[in-house]
């Protein structure tokens, strides 16, 4: 073996196979998924995505009256307001812990009413309050609009903790996909602006790196529900021509951050057969490198969003179980 043999990266192999149970579910799911062709196709995709990205009503979120649900509007960017959906057990004892939720949707789809049953389970388990933020979407609002909306909402929650009945020292930020990236970026902003304090962050299959060039991105080209081509569209909508270039802010793409010290305890999970696998693994590694606390789970055979799209699959149940166990340790520490 020569020095050049050691230094040369191994070639990128074939795609990681999907978990058999998830593969069967994917065959059913894919015909119903929208087809993205370009940034210009986003308005048409939004018009056709209603069946997949359901805006849940207050009644639906209330769990038959067990949770009090309300929507409040707070000042956002000049001339704009930010919607916050607040869910809280009717019999909760103040002050509660809080989950601050940043929804998914590739930076281009969705709303703060996309709240999973899993997150409502967290509300019940921990007798906590959930606040879900409706950030503006790209390309209508490019960076830094979406992350500033998320930060503005977080700041409002911390500033109004007493009237909301929450403990400002126990705010956990959590997001999936684009929301995972925005949660990570909001945590970076909170660190660099000296507040608000975040007790922990949960980054579920997070969208972190605009460069879109990792081995997992290359392996996943054209596979699953969100892959290299759709990822390029999402990032291009957010960043325009700067996507992939040298000057992208870490508050847009947290993988660009060179210093991940001073962050709260972090849970990151991702599927092994999806685009975001390697950027999620690298982000955990960089938190460890900075001396931070992170827990990383890579679930074998998972495609992007598998736990939400195929919730009954064994690996989906394992994923949710791992999250709740981690949260119990964090919330009870």
C-alpha positions in Angstrom: 0.0 0.0 0.0 1.4 3.4 -1.0 0.8 6.8 0.6 -1.4 7.7 -2.4 -3.6 4.7 -1.8 -4.1 5.8 1.8 -4.9 9.4 0.9 -7.3 8.6 -1.9 -11.0 8.4 -0.8 -12.7 5.2 -1.6 -15.2 5.4 -4.5 -18.8 6.1 -3.7 -20.7 2.8 -3.8 -24.2 2.0 -4.9 -27.2 3.4 -3.0 -27.8 2.0 0.5 -30.8 -0.3 0.3 -34.1 0.7 1.9 -35.4 -1.2 4.8 -37.8 -3.9 3.3 -40.8 -2.7 5.2 -40.1 0.9 4.2 -39.4 0.0 0.6 -42.9 -1.6 0.4 -44.4 1.6 1.9 -42.5 3.8 -0.5 -44.0 2.0 -3.5 -47.4 3.1 -2.3 -46.3 6.6 -1.4 -44.3 7.7 -4.4 -47.2 7.9 -6.9 -48.8 10.5 -4.7 -45.7 12.7 -4.3 -45.4 16.0 -6.2 -42.8 16.2 -8.9 -40.5 19.2 -8.7 -38.9 20.3 -11.9 -37.5 23.8 -11.0 -37.9 26.7 -8.6 -40.5 28.1 -11.0 -42.6 24.9 -10.5 -43.0 25.6 -6.8 -46.4 27.5 -7.0 -47.9 24.6 -8.9 -46.5 22.1 -6.5 -48.0 24.0 -3.6 -51.4 24.0 -5.2 -51.3 20.2 -5.6 -49.7 19.3 -2.2 -52.7 19.8 -0.1 -53.4 16.1 0.3 -49.9 15.4 1.6 -49.3 18.6 3.7 -52.4 18.8 5.8 -53.0 21.9 7.9 -54.5 20.4 11.0 -57.4 22.3 12.6 -57.4 23.4 16.3 -60.0 20.7 16.9 -57.9 18.0 15.4 -54.9 19.1 17.4 -56.8 19.2 20.7 -56.9 15.5 21.2 -60.7 15.5 21.9 -60.4 18.4 24.2 -57.4 17.2 26.2 -55.2 20.0 24.8 -56.0 23.7 24.7 -55.1 25.0 21.2 -54.9 28.6 20.1 -53.3 30.7 17.4 -51.6 34.0 18.2 -50.1 36.5 15.8 -47.0 38.4 16.7 -45.1 41.2 15.0 -42.6 39.9 12.4 -40.8 41.7 9.6 -42.0 45.2 8.7 -45.6 44.9 7.6 -45.8 41.2 8.4 -47.1 39.0 11.2 -45.9 35.6 12.4 -48.5 32.9 13.4 -47.8 30.7 16.4 -49.9 27.7 17.2 -49.9 26.9 20.9 -50.9 23.5 22.3 -51.0 22.8 26.0 -52.6 20.2 28.2 -55.8 21.6 29.7 -54.7 20.6 33.2 -51.1 21.5 32.9 -49.4 22.9 36.0 -47.4 26.1 35.2 -44.7 26.7 34.5 -44.3 24.0 31.9 -41.4 23.0 29.7 -41.9 24.1 26.0 -41.2 22.6 22.6 -40.6 25.2 20.0 -41.4 23.6 16.6 -40.1 24.5 13.2 -41.9 22.6 10.5 -40.5 20.8 7.5 -41.2 21.3 3.8 -37.9 21.8 2.0 -37.9 25.6 2.8 -40.7 25.9 0.2 -43.8 24.1 1.5 -45.8 23.7 4.7 -47.1 25.6 7.6 -47.0 25.6 11.4 -50.2 23.4 11.5 -48.1 20.5 10.3 -47.7 19.1 13.8 -47.2 15.4 14.1 -49.0 13.1 16.5 -45.6 12.3 17.9 -45.0 15.9 19.0 -48.5 15.9 20.6 -47.4 12.8 22.4 -44.4 14.8 23.8 -46.8 17.5 25.0 -48.8 14.9 26.9 -45.9 12.9 28.2 -44.0 15.9 29.6 -47.1 18.0 30.5 -45.5 20.6 28.2 -46.5 23.4 25.9 -45.9 23.2 22.2 -45.4 26.4 20.1 -45.2 25.9 16.3 -44.0 28.8 14.2 -45.2 29.7 10.7 -42.1 31.1 9.0 -42.2 32.7 5.6 -41.3 30.3 2.7 -38.8 30.6 -0.1 -38.6 31.7 -2.9 -41.2 34.3 -1.9 -39.0 35.1 1.1 -35.4 34.1 0.6 -32.7 33.9 3.4 -32.6 35.4 6.0 -36.4 35.8 6.2 -37.3 32.2 7.3 -34.7 31.9 10.0 -35.3 35.4 11.3 -39.0 34.5 11.6 -38.0 31.5 13.6 -35.7 33.5 15.8 -38.3 36.3 16.3 -40.9 33.7 17.4 -38.5 32.1 19.8 -37.6 35.5 21.3 -41.3 36.3 21.7 -41.9 33.0 23.5 -39.1 33.6 25.9 -40.1 37.2 26.5 -43.7 36.1 27.2 -42.9 33.0 29.1 -44.8 34.1 32.3 -48.1 34.8 30.5 -47.7 31.6 28.5 -47.1 29.6 31.6 -43.8 28.2 30.5 -40.4 28.0 32.1 -37.9 29.9 29.9 -35.1 27.7 31.1 -36.8 24.6 29.6 -37.4 25.5 26.0 -36.5 22.7 23.6 -36.3 23.6 19.8 -37.3 20.8 17.5 -37.7 20.5 13.7 -37.8 18.0 10.9 -36.2 18.2 7.5 -36.0 21.9 6.5 -37.4 22.6 10.0 -34.4 20.6 11.4 -32.1 22.9 9.5 -34.0 26.0 10.7 -33.9 24.7 14.3 -30.1 24.3 14.1 -29.7 27.8 12.5 -32.0 29.4 15.1 -29.9 27.8 17.9 -26.8 29.3 16.3 -28.5 32.7 16.2 -29.5 32.4 19.8 -26.0 31.5 20.8 -24.4 34.3 18.8 -27.0 36.9 19.9 -26.7 35.9 23.6 -30.2 34.5 23.8 -32.8 33.3 24.2 -31.6 30.3 26.1 -32.3 26.9 24.6 -32.3 23.9 26.8 -31.9 21.3 24.0 -32.4 20.8 20.3 -33.9 17.9 18.4 -32.9 17.8 14.7 -34.8 15.2 12.8 -33.5 14.3 9.3 -32.2 17.9 9.2 -31.5 19.9 6.0 -28.2 21.4 6.8 -25.9 21.7 3.7 -26.6 23.7 0.6 -23.6 22.2 -1.3 -25.6 19.0 -1.9 -22.4 17.1 -2.7 -22.0 14.4 0.0 -21.7 10.7 -0.8 -25.3 10.2 0.5 -26.6 12.9 -1.7 -24.9 11.4 -4.7 -26.1 7.9 -3.8 -29.6 9.0 -3.3 -30.0 10.8 -6.6 -33.6 10.2 -7.8 -34.5 7.9 -4.9 -37.1 8.4 -2.2 -39.4 11.4 -1.6 -36.6 14.1 -1.3 -33.4 13.6 -3.2 -30.5 15.5 -4.7 -32.6 17.2 -7.4 -35.4 18.3 -5.2 -32.8 19.4 -2.6 -31.2 21.6 -5.1 -34.5 23.2 -5.9 -35.2 23.9 -2.2 -31.8 25.4 -1.6 -31.9 27.4 -4.8 -35.3 28.9 -3.7 -33.8 29.9 -0.4 -30.4 31.2 -1.6 -30.7 31.9 -5.3 -27.4 32.0 -7.2 -25.3 31.9 -4.1 -26.3 28.3 -3.4 -23.2 26.1 -3.2 -20.9 29.1 -3.4 -18.3 30.3 -0.9 -20.3 33.0 0.9 -23.3 31.1 2.3 -24.1 32.0 5.9 -24.3 29.3 8.6 -27.6 30.8 9.6 -28.9 29.6 6.2 -27.0 26.4 6.0 -25.7 25.3 9.5 -23.2 22.9 8.0 -21.2 26.0 7.0 -20.6 26.9 10.6 -16.9 26.6 11.6 -17.6 26.7 15.3 -20.3 24.6 16.9 -19.3 25.2 20.5 -21.7 26.6 23.0 -24.8 24.8 21.7 -27.4 23.0 23.9 -27.5 19.2 24.1 -28.5 17.9 20.7 -30.3 14.9 19.3 -29.8 14.2 15.6 -31.4 11.3 13.8 -31.5 10.4 10.1 -32.0 7.4 7.8 -29.0 5.6 6.3 -30.6 5.6 2.8 -31.4 9.3 2.4 -29.8 12.5 1.1 -29.1 14.1 4.4 -27.3 11.2 6.1 -23.7 12.5 5.7 -24.4 16.1 6.6 -26.3 15.0 9.7 -23.4 12.7 10.7 -20.9 15.5 10.1 -22.9 18.0 12.1 -22.9 15.7 15.1 -19.2 15.1 14.6 -18.5 18.8 14.6 -20.5 19.3 17.8 -18.3 16.7 19.4 -15.2 18.2 18.0 -16.1 21.5 19.7 -16.6 19.7 23.0 -20.4 19.7 22.9 -23.0 17.1 23.8 -24.7 15.4 20.9 -26.4 12.0 20.4 -26.6 10.7 16.8 -28.9 7.9 15.5 -28.6 6.6 11.9 -31.5 4.2 11.2 -30.7 1.5 8.7 -32.6 1.7 5.5 -34.5 4.9 6.3 -35.6 7.2 3.4 -36.2 10.8 4.0 -39.2 11.4 6.3 -39.9 7.6 6.7 -41.1 7.9 10.3 -43.9 10.3 9.3 -44.8 8.7 6.0 -44.7 5.1 7.2 -45.3 5.5 10.9 -46.2 1.9 11.6 -43.0 0.5 10.2 -40.7 -1.1 12.9 -37.8 1.2 12.1 -40.2 4.2 12.4 -41.3 3.0 15.8 -37.7 2.5 16.9 -36.9 6.1 15.8 -39.7 7.6 17.9 -38.8 5.4 20.9 -35.2 6.6 20.7 -36.3 10.2 20.7 -38.6 9.9 23.6 -36.0 8.1 25.6 -33.5 10.9 24.9 -36.0 13.5 25.8 -36.8 11.8 29.1 -33.1 11.9 30.0 -32.8 15.6 29.0 -36.1 16.8 30.5 -35.6 14.9 33.8 -32.0 15.9 34.3 
